[in-house]
Amino acid sequence: MDIATRLDLFFDVVKQGSYTKAANLRNIDRSSLSKQIKMLEDELGTRLLNRSTRSLSLTEAGKEVLKQAELVRQTIADTHRIVESFHSQPKGLLRITSPTLFGKQYVQKAIIKFMKAYPDVHIQLILDNKKRSIIEDKYDIAFRIGQAQDSNLIARKLAVNKPILLASKGFLKEYGTPQTPQELFALPAVVYANDGLVVNRITIGADSKLTPGVIWELQGKYRVNEPELILDAIKSGIGYGMLGAYMLDKNIKEYGLVPLLTNYTLPETLGDIHALYPHRNPTPLVNKFIDTIKEVIGETPIWESYIDNFSDYYKKN
């Protein structure tokens, strides 16, 4: 193993915060990884890491070597991108991460289509509702719902994720069909909550009887961190809910669901859907995959067709 590879392993150990996590990332044995870092220290003639039973910390030399390790990683990645740009057909490994539900419903479809078109491509997909570090975990593409906040990444908008308020027919039979926000937000709701993020507020604009821009809070009797379970709970009738329209995979009539307060104005988006990648000039492999998922989603997102007359709902006056 050469020094460039050991520097790359050293970078992973530092960024992951432990040998175990770095070894799992690389799918190698922890003891082998530790041995390679020790060999790097021996080769450089200096200690890079202070080790204890619970933590790792960088020595002063380690801090400087880490900067060089990051440069080496970037140089290698750039070299691969240059070479790949000369390939007439996409080939190689593509590592992708995505939120779970979006990955199941759209990324998976794009992968199947892509791999049939380009048989020399290998793809690794990681579904995770936690935001992984794209650069540190070596992802080529990450799909995100919401604002693209990392200034070190390039973001390409794929679609608008419009909100919709839904309830089951059984729920409305029990509670009645609310005609105003006051009536709706007094009822039990199903709410998304994950890692301190609670999506239980929405700004509703006016019909002729309501002042624009009023913030309403859902009374969440049931909070859950998995989007699929939110939809299941709404279908079961234990509460109404606010969804991003992308969460639907078929017409709401098939779910027995009804849209609510459609004559009011909702925010234009709950957070647009983006593809993020680490290089301003991505490889053809990355570009073509993003183009493929755009085809799967459609210019007007396919999920908007799952709500009859959706284009007429929640419009500004």
C-alpha positions as CSV (number, residue, x, y, z in Angstrom):
1,M,0.0,0.0,0.0
2,D,1.5,3.4,-1.0
3,I,1.6,6.6,1.0
4,A,-1.2,8.2,-0.9
5,T,-3.6,5.4,0.1
6,R,-2.4,5.5,3.7
7,L,-3.0,9.3,3.7
8,D,-6.5,8.6,2.4
9,L,-7.1,6.1,5.2
10,F,-5.8,8.6,7.7
11,F,-8.2,11.2,6.5
12,D,-11.1,8.8,7.0
13,V,-10.0,7.9,10.5
14,V,-9.9,11.6,11.5
15,K,-13.2,12.6,9.9
16,Q,-15.1,9.5,11.1
17,G,-13.7,10.0,14.6
18,S,-12.7,6.4,15.2
19,Y,-11.0,3.4,13.6
20,T,-14.1,1.4,13.8
21,K,-16.3,3.8,11.8
22,A,-13.5,4.4,9.3
23,A,-13.1,0.6,8.9
24,N,-16.8,0.1,8.4
25,L,-16.8,2.9,5.8
26,R,-14.0,1.2,3.9
27,N,-15.4,-2.3,4.5
28,I,-12.0,-3.4,5.9
29,D,-10.8,-5.0,9.2
30,R,-10.2,-2.5,12.0
31,S,-6.9,-4.0,12.9
32,S,-5.7,-3.8,9.3
33,L,-6.6,-0.1,9.2
34,S,-4.8,0.6,12.5
35,K,-1.8,-1.2,11.2
36,Q,-1.8,1.0,8.0
37,I,-2.0,4.2,10.1
38,K,0.9,3.0,12.3
39,M,2.9,2.3,9.1
40,L,2.2,5.8,7.9
41,E,3.5,7.3,11.1
42,D,6.6,5.1,10.9
43,E,7.1,6.2,7.3
44,L,6.8,9.9,8.2
45,G,8.8,9.5,11.4
46,T,6.2,11.2,13.6
47,R,3.1,10.5,15.6
48,L,-0.1,11.8,13.9
49,L,-2.8,10.7,16.4
50,N,-3.0,10.7,20.2
51,R,-5.0,7.5,21.0
52,S,-7.0,6.7,24.1
53,T,-9.6,4.1,24.8
54,R,-12.5,6.5,24.1
55,S,-11.2,9.1,21.6
56,L,-8.7,10.2,19.0
57,S,-7.0,13.6,18.8
58,L,-4.6,15.0,16.3
59,T,-1.0,15.9,17.2
60,E,0.3,19.2,15.8
61,A,2.0,17.2,13.0
62,G,-1.2,15.3,12.4
63,K,-3.1,18.6,11.8
64,E,-0.7,19.6,9.1
65,V,-0.6,16.1,7.5
66,L,-4.4,16.1,7.5
67,K,-4.4,19.1,5.2
68,Q,-2.1,17.3,2.8
69,A,-4.2,14.2,3.0
70,E,-7.3,16.2,1.9
71,L,-5.3,17.7,-1.0
72,V,-4.2,14.2,-2.0
73,R,-7.8,13.0,-1.9
74,Q,-9.0,15.9,-4.0
75,T,-6.2,15.4,-6.5
76,I,-7.0,11.7,-6.9
77,A,-10.7,12.5,-7.3
78,D,-10.0,15.2,-9.9
79,T,-7.8,12.7,-11.8
80,H,-10.5,10.2,-12.0
81,R,-13.0,12.8,-13.2
82,I,-10.6,13.9,-16.0
83,V,-10.2,10.3,-17.1
84,E,-13.9,9.5,-16.9
85,S,-14.7,12.5,-19.1
86,F,-13.0,10.7,-22.0
87,H,-15.2,7.7,-21.8
88,S,-17.7,7.4,-24.5
89,Q,-20.0,5.4,-22.2
90,P,-20.4,6.0,-18.4
91,K,-18.5,3.4,-16.4
92,G,-17.2,3.0,-12.9
93,L,-18.7,3.2,-9.4
94,L,-21.3,5.7,-8.4
95,R,-22.0,6.1,-4.6
96,I,-25.4,7.7,-3.8
97,T,-27.2,8.6,-0.6
98,S,-30.8,9.6,-0.3
99,P,-33.6,10.1,2.2
100,T,-35.3,6.7,2.6
101,L,-38.7,7.4,1.1
102,F,-37.4,9.4,-1.9
103,G,-34.8,6.7,-2.5
104,K,-37.4,3.9,-2.5
105,Q,-39.8,5.7,-4.8
106,Y,-37.6,7.6,-7.2
107,V,-33.9,6.9,-6.9
108,Q,-34.4,3.2,-7.1
109,K,-36.4,3.6,-10.3
110,A,-33.7,5.8,-11.8
111,I,-31.0,3.3,-10.8
112,I,-32.8,0.4,-12.6
113,K,-33.2,2.5,-15.7
114,F,-29.6,3.8,-15.6
115,M,-28.0,0.4,-15.1
116,K,-30.0,-1.1,-18.0
117,A,-28.8,1.7,-20.2
118,Y,-25.1,1.6,-19.0
119,P,-24.2,-2.0,-18.0
120,D,-20.6,-1.1,-17.1
121,V,-21.7,1.1,-14.2
122,H,-21.7,-0.1,-10.5
123,I,-23.9,1.7,-8.0
124,Q,-24.0,1.7,-4.2
125,L,-27.1,3.3,-2.7
126,I,-27.3,4.2,1.0
127,L,-30.8,5.2,2.3
128,D,-30.6,7.3,5.4
129,N,-32.9,10.1,6.8
130,K,-29.8,11.6,8.6
131,K,-27.7,13.9,6.5
132,R,-24.4,12.2,5.8
133,S,-21.3,14.1,4.9
134,I,-20.9,13.8,1.2
135,I,-17.2,14.6,1.0
136,E,-16.1,12.7,4.0
137,D,-18.2,9.7,3.2
138,K,-17.1,9.8,-0.4
139,Y,-20.5,10.1,-2.0
140,D,-20.8,11.2,-5.7
141,I,-24.4,12.3,-5.3
142,A,-26.7,13.1,-2.4
143,F,-30.4,13.8,-2.7
144,R,-31.7,16.3,-0.2
145,I,-35.1,17.7,0.5
146,G,-34.9,21.2,1.8
147,Q,-32.4,24.0,1.5
148,A,-29.0,23.1,0.1
149,Q,-26.9,24.7,2.9
150,D,-23.4,23.3,2.4
151,S,-21.5,26.0,0.4
152,N,-18.8,23.4,-0.4
153,L,-21.3,21.4,-2.6
154,I,-23.0,22.1,-5.9
155,A,-26.8,21.9,-5.9
156,R,-29.0,21.1,-8.8
157,K,-32.7,21.6,-8.2
158,L,-34.8,18.6,-9.3
159,A,-38.4,19.5,-8.3
160,V,-40.6,21.6,-6.1
161,N,-42.0,19.7,-3.1
162,K,-45.4,21.3,-2.6
163,P,-47.3,20.8,0.6
164,I,-50.7,19.2,0.9
165,L,-53.1,18.7,3.8
166,L,-54.8,15.3,3.8
167,A,-57.2,13.3,5.8
168,S,-58.9,9.9,5.3
169,K,-62.6,9.6,4.6
170,G,-63.0,7.8,7.8
171,F,-61.4,10.7,9.8
172,L,-63.7,13.2,8.1
173,K,-66.7,11.0,8.8
174,E,-65.8,11.1,12.5
175,Y,-64.8,14.7,12.9
176,G,-66.5,16.4,9.9
177,T,-64.8,18.2,7.0
178,P,-63.1,21.4,8.3
179,Q,-63.8,24.5,6.3
180,T,-61.4,26.9,8.0
181,P,-57.9,26.6,9.6
182,Q,-59.4,27.2,13.0
183,E,-61.5,24.1,12.6
184,L,-58.7,22.0,11.1
185,F,-56.0,22.8,13.5
186,A,-58.2,21.9,16.5
187,L,-58.2,18.3,15.3
188,P,-55.6,15.6,16.0
189,A,-52.7,15.4,13.6
190,V,-49.9,13.2,12.5
191,V,-46.5,15.0,12.6
192,Y,-43.0,14.3,11.3
193,A,-40.4,14.6,14.0
194,N,-36.7,13.5,13.7
195,D,-33.5,14.6,15.4
196,G,-35.0,17.7,17.0
197,L,-36.8,18.7,13.8
198,V,-40.5,18.9,14.2
199,V,-42.6,19.7,11.1
200,N,-45.7,20.9,12.9
201,R,-46.2,24.5,11.7
202,I,-47.4,25.9,8.4
203,T,-48.2,29.4,7.2
204,I,-51.6,29.6,5.6
205,G,-52.6,32.6,3.4
206,A,-56.0,34.1,2.8
207,D,-59.2,33.3,1.3
208,S,-61.5,36.4,1.5
209,K,-62.0,35.8,5.3
210,L,-58.5,35.3,6.6
211,T,-55.6,37.6,7.1
212,P,-52.6,36.5,5.0
213,G,-49.6,34.8,6.5
214,V,-51.0,33.2,9.7
215,I,-48.9,30.5,11.2
216,W,-50.8,27.5,12.4
217,E,-49.6,24.6,14.6
218,L,-50.6,21.0,14.1
219,Q,-51.8,19.3,17.3
220,G,-49.6,16.2,16.9
221,K,-51.1,13.3,18.9
222,Y,-48.7,11.0,16.9
223,R,-45.2,12.0,16.1
224,V,-43.0,9.7,13.9
225,N,-39.7,10.0,12.2
226,E,-40.5,7.8,9.1
227,P,-42.4,9.5,6.2
228,E,-44.0,6.2,5.1
229,L,-45.5,5.8,8.6
230,I,-47.0,9.3,8.4
231,L,-48.9,8.4,5.3
232,D,-50.0,5.1,6.8
233,A,-51.2,6.8,9.9
234,I,-53.2,9.4,7.9
235,K,-54.8,6.5,5.9
236,S,-55.7,4.8,9.2
237,G,-57.7,7.8,10.3
238,I,-55.9,8.6,13.6
239,G,-55.2,12.1,12.4
240,Y,-54.9,14.4,9.4
241,G,-51.5,15.4,8.2
242,M,-49.4,17.7,6.2
243,L,-47.3,16.0,3.5
244,G,-44.8,16.9,0.9
245,A,-46.5,15.8,-2.3
246,Y,-43.5,13.8,-3.3
247,M,-44.4,11.3,-0.6
248,L,-47.3,10.0,-2.7
249,D,-46.8,7.1,-5.1
250,K,-50.3,6.8,-6.4
251,N,-53.6,8.7,-6.7
252,I,-54.9,9.8,-3.3
253,K,-58.3,8.3,-4.2
254,E,-56.7,4.9,-4.0
255,Y,-55.6,5.7,-0.5
256,G,-59.1,6.9,0.4
257,L,-57.6,10.4,1.2
258,V,-59.2,13.8,0.7
259,P,-57.3,17.2,0.3
260,L,-58.2,19.8,2.9
261,L,-58.6,23.6,2.8
262,T,-57.8,23.7,-0.9
263,N,-59.2,27.2,-1.3
264,Y,-56.5,28.6,1.0
265,T,-52.9,29.4,0.2
266,L,-50.1,27.2,1.4
267,P,-46.3,27.8,1.0
268,E,-45.0,27.1,-2.5
269,T,-42.7,24.4,-1.1
270,L,-41.8,22.4,2.0
271,G,-38.2,22.4,0.8
272,D,-37.3,21.8,-2.8
273,I,-35.6,18.5,-3.9
274,H,-32.0,18.8,-4.9
275,A,-29.1,16.7,-6.1
276,L,-25.9,17.7,-4.5
277,Y,-22.4,16.8,-5.6
278,P,-18.9,17.9,-4.6
279,H,-17.4,19.1,-7.9
280,R,-18.4,22.1,-10.0
281,N,-17.6,20.1,-13.1
282,P,-19.1,16.6,-12.4
283,T,-18.2,13.5,-14.3
284,P,-20.5,12.3,-17.2
285,L,-21.5,9.5,-14.8
286,V,-22.9,12.0,-12.3
287,N,-24.5,14.2,-14.9
288,K,-26.2,11.3,-16.7
289,F,-27.6,9.9,-13.5
290,I,-29.1,13.2,-12.5
291,D,-30.6,13.5,-16.0
292,T,-32.1,10.1,-15.5
293,I,-33.7,10.9,-12.2
294,K,-35.1,14.1,-13.8
295,E,-36.7,11.9,-16.4
296,V,-38.2,9.6,-13.8
297,I,-39.6,12.6,-11.8
298,G,-40.8,14.5,-14.9
299,E,-40.7,18.2,-15.8
300,T,-43.9,18.6,-13.8
301,P,-43.3,16.1,-10.9
302,I,-45.2,12.9,-11.4
303,W,-46.5,13.0,-7.9
304,E,-48.6,16.1,-8.7
305,S,-50.6,13.9,-11.0
306,Y,-51.6,11.8,-8.0
307,I,-53.9,14.6,-6.8
308,D,-56.7,15.4,-9.2
309,N,-56.8,19.1,-10.1
310,F,-53.8,19.8,-7.8
311,S,-52.7,22.7,-10.0
312,D,-55.9,24.5,-9.0
313,Y,-55.4,24.0,-5.2
314,Y,-53.7,26.3,-2.7
315,K,-53.2,29.0,-5.2
316,K,-52.5,32.6,-4.4
317,N,-55.3,35.0,-5.0
